[in-house]
Amino acid sequence: MPSIPDLNAGAPLLQAAVTLGLALLLLHLHRRHGKSHFLWWAVALLARVLSVAAIVSFMLTGQEPFLFLHQVFLGWTALGFVYAAQVFSRQLAWSPRFLLLVAVPVGWSYVAIFVLESFALAAGTAVVLLALATAWAGIVFVRYRRRTGSPAAGFLAGVMLLWAVHHLDYPLLRARGAWDPWGYYLDILFVLAMGAGILLLVIEEQREGLLTLTALSGDLRGDASADSRNALLTRPLGLRGVRGAALFRAHAGVIAPVRGVGDCAGWGVDGVPREIHALVAAAATAGRTRLEGRASVGSEAPAFAAALPLRADPEATDLLVIIGDVAAPFAALDDAILDVVGEQVGHALEHADLSARLAARTHDLERLSLRMLQEHEEQRRRLGRELHDETAQIFSALKLQLGLLREEVAPEVQERIDRLIAWVNRGTGSVRTATEGLRPALLDDLGLLPALRALAAEVREWGGLEVEFDASGWPATARGRLAHDAEVALFRAQQEALSNVVRHAHASRVGLSLAIRDGRAHLRIHDDGVGLAPELLVRAASGPGRSGLIGMRERLAAVGGGLSLTVPEGGGLLVEVHVPVRDR
């Protein structure tokens, strides 16, 4: 019968208790997060607990079956470490053929214990196998660290590699009693370090998941005019291990990709992998959010995938799918959190859609407003032309006929005809004034700057104001750089502003300036009148007010311009309008 030195059972039992605690923690993590590698790490550690319990039983009883069980459980521990590492790195699915490997430690331990009766051979083989399995796990974490930059994975890699080296001291030191009980205490430290590393990895994944959700919600809180769905898809590509993202739409039992980026870009043309389609269907109906592992050899499905239902529309559901080579960004988060976040993101997308539709409707209304203003201006032009060509001509003919008639009548009748001719002159003047108000000929004939100067001169004459017009900032090459509608808008703005100064400002002086800067034409009208109270200024600048200001604001907005009213420190009122200019 093989022999083993007498050892103090307290240290191994303490190691078994600590290992059992870590195994229970891993089982809890598996139950909490549903990740398979937690389960297999727990299975490997439970086998290690059983191996320690068997060796302690052998020490107390000297019965060979306990030594046999110790060797079997130690071999299973090694196999558990190897398989857990493969599940973590490659999402290796369980296969019945793996049972053949499970039988190897049983057969070898039986031969070593009951046939060869060599404890050194049995213990040495098992320990070398355990050391290699632990080193393999360390190498897996090294590769994961290189691929993702995970500090927790780097810490775990160091722990597992050092632990592998420590396993090799068993046949050299501990089997001879030279490392008792300190070797077991080192095992306990490595178990605790492994537990700390796994918890750090979980915290790291949770942080990654929260960063994902923060990134998504941050993009959706941005400018509503941006494409929120593109932002929703492209942002996850910057996260650890993510290779692609896609947005799906589930409606009336039909699931179809809306758009994708990265490795998901071709799903709309090449088709969606069967496993991903099943994941999206499950997420749309039952709220399942994860897919781990490949369904079959050669499958096109990624190693990791997560589907986040974005529930906003009761008749249809949008789903965000993220795929990658490492744990999905949502995998460490509770489903309850994902449900709430998915609902919020869904509402944010719905809000973005509404904002986009509102922006499109606003654009349509602006185009309609511009069209109405153009029609209005055309009506004014037509009416002015008819007044000039028809009504004015009728008055001229009437005046001519009255003049001829005056030469043929008695002197007492000539006075009455003179009064009629005076009325005709007044009518002609009124028609001319109305015609110029409807459509100033100078704007068509000479251009914007002469028309604005003429308008200022008219106000100087009939308004009794001191008017200064500064066009030093208006280059000689500016003609033709403004669209016709923009010129009309500037002219009408100056016309309305000067009219308001004459009627309401009680001013004695008004200054005007016209300039081009920053790609826009700027017109300033500043008077020295009574100005406006702050509340009236706010109402006049942005809210309901006089019809003249409303028309001015709408006309400028229709051509891409704007209006501002301010009260300078020196008093009075400053009206500033601007319209875009064309590129040269």
C-alpha positions in Angstrom: 0.0 0.0 0.0 1.4 3.5 -0.8 2.3 5.6 2.1 1.9 9.3 2.8 3.6 11.3 5.5 1.6 12.3 8.5 0.4 15.9 8.0 -1.5 18.3 10.1 -5.1 18.1 8.9 -6.0 21.7 10.1 -4.3 23.5 7.2 -5.9 21.3 4.4 -9.3 21.7 6.1 -8.9 25.4 6.2 -8.0 25.4 2.5 -11.1 23.3 1.7 -13.3 25.7 3.6 -11.9 28.8 1.8 -12.1 27.0 -1.6 -15.7 25.9 -0.9 -16.6 29.5 -0.1 -15.1 30.7 -3.5 -17.0 27.9 -5.3 -20.3 29.0 -3.7 -19.5 32.6 -4.7 -19.0 31.4 -8.3 -22.3 29.5 -8.3 -24.0 32.6 -7.1 -22.4 34.6 -9.9 -23.5 32.0 -12.4 -27.1 32.1 -11.0 -27.0 35.9 -11.0 -25.5 36.5 -14.5 -26.1 33.3 -16.3 -22.5 33.0 -17.5 -21.3 29.4 -18.1 -17.6 29.9 -17.1 -18.6 30.8 -13.6 -20.3 27.4 -13.3 -17.3 25.5 -14.5 -14.9 27.4 -12.3 -17.1 26.4 -9.4 -17.2 22.8 -10.5 -13.4 22.7 -10.7 -13.1 24.2 -7.2 -15.7 21.8 -5.8 -13.6 18.9 -7.1 -10.6 20.5 -5.4 -12.6 20.6 -2.1 -13.5 17.0 -2.5 -9.8 16.1 -3.2 -8.7 17.8 0.0 -11.5 16.1 2.0 -10.4 12.7 0.6 -6.7 13.3 1.5 -7.7 14.3 5.0 -9.8 11.2 5.3 -6.9 9.1 4.1 -4.6 10.8 6.7 -7.1 10.0 9.5 -8.0 6.4 8.4 -5.2 5.1 6.2 -7.8 3.6 3.8 -6.6 3.4 0.2 -10.1 4.2 -1.4 -9.7 7.7 0.1 -6.3 8.1 -1.6 -7.9 6.9 -4.8 -10.7 9.4 -4.6 -8.1 12.2 -3.8 -6.3 11.4 -7.1 -9.6 11.2 -9.1 -10.9 14.5 -7.7 -7.5 16.2 -8.3 -7.6 15.1 -11.9 -11.1 16.4 -12.3 -10.0 19.7 -10.8 -7.4 19.9 -13.6 -9.9 19.1 -16.3 -12.4 21.5 -14.7 -9.8 24.3 -14.9 -9.0 23.5 -18.6 -12.7 23.4 -19.6 -13.6 26.5 -17.6 -10.8 28.4 -19.4 -12.1 27.2 -22.8 -15.6 28.3 -21.9 -14.3 31.7 -20.9 -12.1 32.2 -23.9 -13.9 30.4 -26.7 -17.4 29.7 -25.3 -16.8 26.0 -25.8 -20.1 24.1 -25.7 -20.5 20.9 -23.7 -20.3 17.7 -25.7 -20.9 14.1 -24.6 -17.5 13.1 -25.9 -16.0 15.1 -23.1 -17.1 12.3 -20.8 -14.2 10.2 -22.1 -11.8 12.7 -20.7 -13.7 12.6 -17.3 -13.0 8.8 -17.2 -9.2 9.2 -17.7 -8.4 10.3 -14.1 -10.5 7.4 -12.8 -8.6 4.8 -14.8 -5.2 6.3 -14.2 -5.8 6.7 -10.4 -6.9 3.1 -10.1 -3.8 1.8 -11.9 -1.5 4.1 -9.9 -3.0 3.3 -6.4 -4.2 -0.3 -6.7 -1.9 -1.8 -9.4 1.4 0.0 -9.3 1.1 1.0 -5.6 3.2 4.1 -6.3 2.1 7.1 -4.4 4.9 9.2 -5.9 3.9 8.3 -9.5 0.2 8.9 -8.8 0.7 12.2 -6.9 3.3 13.5 -9.3 1.2 12.8 -12.4 -1.9 14.5 -10.9 0.1 17.5 -9.6 1.8 18.1 -13.0 -1.6 17.8 -14.7 -3.1 20.3 -12.2 -0.1 22.7 -12.7 -0.5 22.6 -16.5 -4.3 23.2 -16.2 -3.7 26.2 -13.9 -1.0 27.5 -16.2 -3.4 27.1 -19.2 -6.0 29.2 -17.4 -3.3 31.8 -16.8 -2.4 31.9 -20.4 -6.1 32.3 -21.3 -6.3 35.4 -19.1 -3.1 36.7 -20.6 -4.6 36.5 -24.1 -7.8 38.1 -22.8 -5.7 40.9 -21.3 -3.9 41.5 -24.6 -7.2 41.6 -26.5 -9.2 43.8 -24.2 -6.7 45.6 -22.0 -8.5 44.4 -18.9 -6.5 45.0 -15.7 -8.6 42.4 -13.8 -7.7 39.8 -16.4 -4.0 40.7 -16.1 -4.2 40.2 -12.3 -5.9 36.8 -12.7 -3.3 35.8 -15.2 -0.5 36.5 -12.7 -2.4 34.6 -9.9 -3.0 31.5 -12.0 0.6 31.4 -13.4 2.1 31.7 -9.9 -0.3 29.2 -8.6 0.7 26.7 -11.3 4.3 27.1 -10.2 3.3 26.6 -6.6 1.5 23.3 -7.5 4.8 21.8 -8.6 6.3 22.1 -5.1 4.0 19.3 -3.8 6.0 16.3 -4.9 9.3 18.1 -4.0 8.4 19.6 -0.6 4.9 19.0 0.8 4.9 15.2 0.1 8.0 15.0 2.4 6.5 17.2 5.1 9.0 20.1 4.4 6.4 22.7 3.4 3.7 21.9 6.0 1.5 23.8 6.7 2.8 26.9 4.8 2.2 25.3 1.4 -1.5 25.0 2.3 -1.6 28.6 3.5 -0.1 29.7 0.2 -2.9 27.7 -1.6 -5.4 29.6 0.6 -3.9 32.9 -0.5 -4.0 31.9 -4.2 -7.7 30.9 -3.8 -8.5 34.2 -2.2 -6.5 36.1 -4.9 -8.4 34.2 -7.6 -11.7 35.1 -5.9 -10.6 38.8 -5.8 -9.6 38.7 -9.4 -13.0 37.2 -10.5 -14.8 39.8 -8.5 -12.7 42.6 -10.1 -13.6 41.1 -13.5 -17.3 41.2 -12.7 -17.0 44.8 -11.5 -15.1 45.6 -14.6 -17.8 44.1 -16.8 -20.6 45.9 -14.9 -18.7 49.2 -15.3 -18.4 48.4 -19.0 -22.1 47.7 -19.3 -22.9 51.0 -17.5 -20.6 52.9 -19.7 -22.4 51.4 -22.7 -25.8 52.5 -21.4 -24.4 55.9 -20.5 -22.9 56.3 -24.0 -26.2 55.3 -25.6 -28.3 57.6 -23.5 -25.7 60.4 -23.9 -26.0 60.2 -27.7 -29.7 60.2 -27.6 -29.8 63.3 -25.5 -27.8 65.1 -28.2 -29.0 67.2 -31.1 -32.4 66.0 -32.2 -31.5 66.8 -35.8 -28.7 64.2 -35.8 -29.3 60.7 -36.8 -29.9 59.1 -33.4 -30.0 55.6 -34.7 -26.6 55.9 -36.3 -25.2 57.3 -33.0 -26.8 54.5 -31.1 -25.1 51.9 -33.4 -21.6 53.5 -33.8 -20.9 54.3 -30.2 -20.7 50.7 -28.9 -18.0 49.9 -31.5 -15.5 51.8 -29.3 -16.2 49.4 -26.4 -14.0 46.4 -25.5 -14.3 43.5 -27.8 -17.3 44.8 -29.7 -17.2 43.9 -33.5 -20.6 45.1 -34.6 -24.0 46.5 -33.7 -27.4 46.3 -35.4 -30.9 47.6 -34.9 -33.8 45.3 -35.5 -37.6 45.9 -35.8 -40.1 43.3 -34.6 -43.6 43.9 -35.8 -46.6 41.5 -36.2 -44.3 38.5 -35.8 -41.8 39.7 -38.5 -38.3 40.5 -37.4 -36.0 42.3 -39.8 -32.7 44.2 -39.5 -33.1 48.0 -39.9 -29.4 48.9 -40.2 -26.1 47.6 -38.9 -22.5 48.7 -38.5 -19.2 46.8 -38.2 -19.6 43.1 -38.7 -23.4 43.5 -38.7 -23.3 45.9 -41.7 -24.1 43.1 -44.2 -27.0 41.5 -42.3 -29.6 43.3 -44.3 -28.2 41.8 -47.6 -26.5 38.6 -46.7 -29.0 37.5 -44.1 -28.9 37.3 -40.3 -27.2 34.3 -38.6 -29.7 31.8 -37.3 -28.6 32.1 -33.7 -28.9 35.9 -33.8 -32.4 35.7 -35.2 -33.3 33.4 -32.4 -31.8 35.7 -29.9 -33.7 38.7 -31.3 -37.0 36.7 -31.3 -36.5 35.6 -27.7 -35.7 39.2 -26.6 -38.7 40.6 -28.4 -41.1 38.1 -26.7 -39.6 36.9 -23.5 -37.1 39.6 -22.7 -34.1 37.3 -23.0 -31.0 39.4 -23.5 -28.0 37.2 -24.0 -26.5 34.5 -26.3 -23.4 32.8 -25.2 -21.7 30.0 -27.1 -21.8 28.8 -30.7 -24.7 26.6 -31.6 -22.7 24.3 -33.9 -19.2 24.0 -35.4 -18.8 26.4 -38.3 -21.6 28.6 -37.1 -21.5 32.3 -38.2 -22.8 33.4 -34.9 -20.4 35.5 -32.7 -19.0 34.2 -29.5 -21.0 36.8 -27.5 -24.1 38.7 -28.4 -26.6 40.7 -26.4 -30.0 42.0 -27.5 -31.6 45.0 -25.7 -35.3 45.5 -26.3 -36.1 49.2 -26.8 -39.8 49.2 -25.9 -41.7 52.4 -26.8 -44.2 51.5 -29.5 -46.9 49.1 -28.2 -47.3 47.7 -31.7 -43.7 47.1 -32.6 -40.3 46.8 -30.8 -36.9 48.0 -31.7 -34.0 45.9 -30.5 -30.3 46.8 -30.3 -28.0 43.9 -30.9 -24.3 44.1 -30.0 -21.8 41.3 -30.9 -18.2 40.7 -30.0 -15.4 38.3 -29.2 -15.6 38.8 -25.5 -18.3 39.1 -22.9 -21.2 41.3 -24.2 -21.4 44.7 -22.6 -24.8 44.0 -21.1 -23.9 40.5 -19.8 -23.0 41.6 -16.3 -26.1 43.8 -15.8 -29.4 42.6 -14.3 -32.3 42.0 -16.6 -34.4 44.4 -14.6 -31.9 47.2 -15.2 -31.8 46.3 -18.9 -35.6 46.4 -19.1 -35.8 49.9 -17.6 -32.9 51.2 -19.7 -34.3 49.6 -22.9 -37.6 51.3 -22.2 -35.9 54.7 -21.7 -33.8 54.3 -24.8 -36.9 53.4 -26.7 -38.7 56.5 -25.6 -35.6 58.5 -26.4 -35.6 57.1 -29.9 -39.3 57.8 -30.2 -38.6 61.4 -29.0 -35.8 61.7 -31.6 -38.2 60.5 -34.3 -40.8 63.0 -33.3 -38.1 65.7 -33.2 -36.9 64.8 -36.7 -40.5 64.8 -38.0 -41.1 68.2 -36.3 -37.9 69.5 -37.9 -39.0 68.2 -41.3 -42.5 69.8 -40.7 -40.9 73.0 -39.6 -38.7 73.0 -42.8 -41.9 72.4 -44.8 -43.6 75.3 -43.1 -40.6 77.5 -43.7 -40.7 76.6 -47.4 -44.4 77.3 -47.4 -43.9 80.6 -45.7 -41.3 81.6 -48.2 -43.6 80.5 -51.0 -46.4 82.6 -49.5 -44.1 85.6 -49.2 -43.0 85.2 -52.8 -46.6 85.0 -53.9 -47.4 88.0 -51.7 -44.6 89.9 -53.2 -45.7 88.9 -56.7 -49.2 90.1 -55.9 -47.8 93.4 -54.8 -45.7 93.7 -58.0 -48.8 92.9 -60.1 -51.0 95.3 -58.3 -48.4 98.0 -58.5 -47.9 97.4 -62.2 -51.7 97.6 -62.7 -52.0 100.8 -60.7 -49.1 102.3 -62.7 -50.1 101.1 -66.1 -53.9 101.4 -65.9 -55.1 103.6 -63.0 -52.3 106.2 -63.4 -52.9 106.3 -67.1 -56.6 106.8 -66.6 -55.9 109.7 -64.2 -53.4 111.2 -66.8 -56.0 110.9 -69.6 -58.7 112.4 -67.4 -56.4 115.3 -66.5 -55.6 115.9 -70.2 -59.3 115.9 -71.1 -60.1 118.3 -68.3 -57.4 120.6 -69.5 -58.8 120.6 -73.0 -62.3 121.2 -71.7 -61.1 124.1 -69.5 -60.0 126.0 -72.7 -63.5 125.7 -74.1 -65.7 126.8 -71.2 -66.7 130.1 -69.6 -64.3 131.6 -67.0 -66.8 130.9 -64.2 -66.7 127.1 -65.1 -62.9 127.1 -65.3 -62.6 127.4 -61.5 -64.6 124.3 -61.0 -62.5 122.4 -63.6 -59.3 123.6 -61.8 -60.6 122.0 -58.6 -61.3 118.8 -60.5 -57.7 118.8 -61.9 -56.4 119.3 -58.4 -58.3 116.3 -57.2 -56.9 114.3 -60.1 -53.4 115.4 -59.1 -54.1 114.2 -55.6 -55.3 110.9 -56.9 -52.3 110.5 -59.1 -50.0 111.2 -56.2 -51.8 108.7 -54.0 -51.5 106.1 -56.8 -47.8 106.8 -57.1 -47.3 106.5 -53.4 -49.2 103.3 -53.2 -47.2 101.9 -56.2 -43.9 102.7 -54.6 -45.0 101.2 -51.3 -46.1 98.0 -53.1 -43.0 97.6 -55.1 -40.1 100.1 -55.1 -38.9 100.5 -58.7 -35.4 101.3 -57.4 -35.0 97.9 -56.0 -35.5 96.3 -59.4 -33.8 99.0 -61.5 -30.8 100.0 -59.4 -30.3 97.4 -56.7 -30.5 97.1 -53.0 -28.1 99.8 -51.8 -29.7 102.7 -53.9 -33.1 101.5 -52.8 -32.2 101.6 -49.1 -30.6 105.1 -49.6 -33.7 106.4 -51.3 -35.9 105.0 -48.6 -33.7 106.8 -45.9 -34.0 110.0 -47.9 -37.8 109.8 -48.1 -38.0 109.4 -44.3 -35.6 112.3 -43.9 -38.0 114.5 -46.0 -41.4 113.5 -44.7 -40.5 112.3 -41.2 -38.5 115.3 -40.1 -35.6 113.1 -38.8 -31.9 113.4 -39.1 -31.0 110.2 -41.0 -27.4 109.0 -41.5 -26.7 106.0 -43.8 -23.3 104.2 -43.5 -22.5 101.7 -46.2 -18.7 101.6 -45.7 -18.9 97.9 -44.9 -20.7 97.2 -48.1 -18.2 96.3 -50.9 -18.7 97.4 -54.5 -18.8 93.8 -55.6 -21.7 93.0 -53.3 -24.4 93.3 -55.9 -25.7 90.0 -57.0 -24.5 88.2 -53.8 -27.9 88.4 -52.2 -30.9 86.4 -53.4 -33.8 88.5 -54.7 -36.0 87.4 -51.7 -33.2 88.3 -49.3 -33.0 91.8 -50.8 -36.7 92.3 -50.5 -36.5 91.1 -46.9 -33.8 93.7 -46.0 -35.8 96.4 -47.8 -39.0 95.6 -46.0 -37.2 95.4 -42.7 -35.7 98.9 -43.1 -39.1 100.2 -44.3 -40.9 98.8 -41.2 -38.2 99.8 -38.8 -38.1 103.4 -40.0 -41.9 103.6 -40.0 -41.9 102.5 -36.3 -39.3 105.1 -35.5 -41.4 107.9 -37.0 -44.7 106.7 -35.4 -43.6 105.5 -32.0 -40.0 106.4 -31.0 -40.3 110.2 -30.6 -36.7 110.3 -32.0 -34.8 113.1 -33.6 -32.0 111.0 -35.1 -31.7 107.6 -36.7 -28.5 105.9 -37.9 -28.4 103.1 -40.5 -25.5 100.9 -41.5 -25.2 98.1 -44.1 -22.3 95.7 -44.1 -21.2 92.2 -45.1 -19.4 90.1 -42.5 -19.2 86.4 -41.6 -21.0 85.4 -44.8 -24.1 87.4 -44.0 -25.5 90.9 -44.8 -26.2 92.9 -41.7 -28.5 95.9 -41.5 -28.6 98.1 -38.3 -31.2 100.7 -37.5 -30.4 102.7 -34.3 -32.6 105.6 -33.1 -32.3 107.9 -30.1 -35.9 107.6 -29.1 -37.6 106.4 -26.0 -36.8 102.7 -26.6 -38.8 99.8 -25.1 -39.3 98.5 -21.6 -37.6 95.1 -20.9 -40.9 93.1 -20.9 -42.1 94.8 -24.1 -38.7 94.2 -25.7 -38.9 90.5 -25.0 -42.4 90.3 -26.3 -41.6 92.4 -29.4 -38.4 90.4 -30.2 -39.7 86.8 -29.9 -43.4 86.7 -29.0 -46.7 88.0 -30.4 -46.5 91.7 -31.2 -47.4 94.2 -33.8 -48.2 92.7 -37.2 -45.3 94.7 -38.7 -42.7 93.0 -36.5 -44.3 89.6 -37.0 -44.2 90.1 -40.8 -40.6 91.3 -40.6 -39.6 88.3 -38.5 -41.4 85.8 -40.7 -40.0 87.3 -43.9 -36.4 87.2 -42.6 -36.8 83.6 -41.3 -38.1 82.5 -44.7 -34.8 83.4 -46.3 -32.6 82.1 -43.5 -32.2 85.4 -41.8 -32.9 86.8 -38.3 -34.0 89.8 -36.3 -32.9 91.1 -32.9 -34.1 94.1 -30.8 -31.9 95.6 -28.1 -31.8 98.7 -26.0 -28.2 100.1 -26.0 -26.7 101.8 -23.0 -27.1 105.2 -24.6 -30.9 104.7 -25.0 -33.1 104.4 -28.0 -33.7 101.1 -29.8 -31.3 99.1 -31.9 -32.8 96.8 -34.6 -30.4 94.4 -36.2 -31.4 92.1 -39.1 -29.2 89.8 -41.1 -29.7 87.5 -44.2 -27.2 85.1 -45.8 -25.2 86.0 -48.8 -24.2 83.8 -51.7 -20.6 82.5 -52.1 -18.6 84.0 -54.8 
